[in-house]
């Protein structure tokens, strides 16, 4: 079964950093793009960052560009999101997503709270 498990969230002060991890199983991880999304209470889920397979090229939402870095370790079946200079508006549940065939798969999410 395809499974995505996020971790690394927590409470951090503005300007702080967190590294999120998403461990994947049940599919050939190295061939799949991986994407981070986030959703704050009362808000729509929004794209954060994605990383493709072979070239490892990345794209970012404008709101996080320059602060967040997505990366992956194919040997560990893991995608990361390094979040620096966190802002209160980054507070959200962060989700990892992939697709296998025509099906999208999501993890359970990990909560990031940025507050003084």
C-alpha positions, -999 to 999 in steps of 0.1 A, spaced: 0 0 0 12 35 -8 19 53 24 33 88 32 42 98 67 50 133 76 70 144 106 90 173 120 63 198 127 61 217 159 59 251 176 86 276 166 91 313 170 91 337 141 124 336 124 130 301 135 135 269 114 120 235 111 127 206 88 98 184 78 102 149 65 79 127 45 88 90 44 72 71 15 66 34 10 46 12 -13 58 25 -46 90 33 -65 98 65 -48 127 76 -70 106 79 -102 79 101 -87 77 139 -82 70 148 -46 51 178 -35 44 197 -2 11 214 4 -2 232 34 -36 242 48 -43 267 75 -76 267 94 -103 283 73 -80 285 43 -78 265 11 -50 240 7 -21 256 -11 9 245 -30 43 249 -13 70 232 -32 77 203 -55 107 183 -66 109 161 -96 128 128 -99 156 126 -124 168 162 -126 159 170 -90 146 204 -101 124 223 -78 96 248 -78 82 269 -50 53 291 -42 61 327 -42 52 330 -5 80 306 5 106 311 -22 140 320 -7 130 307 27 121 270 21 141 243 4 127 210 -8 150 181 -12 149 143 -14 169 113 -5 159 85 -28 179 59 -8 158 67 22 125 72 3 122 106 20 114 141 9 123 170 31 112 206 35 137 228 52 118 259 64 139 289 75 129 324 86 95 311 95 66 336 97 33 334 115 15 331 81 34 298 76 13 283 104 -6 254 88 -9 216 85 17 205 60 10 176 37 32 154 15 17 143 -18 26 120 -47 7 102 -74 8 66 -85 -9 61 -118 -41 82 -117 -43 82 -79 -31 110 -57 -18 100 -23 -16 122 8 0 118 42 -18 126 74 0 159 78 23 175 103 14 207 122 36 237 120 28 266 143 48 298 142 41 321 171 58 343 196 
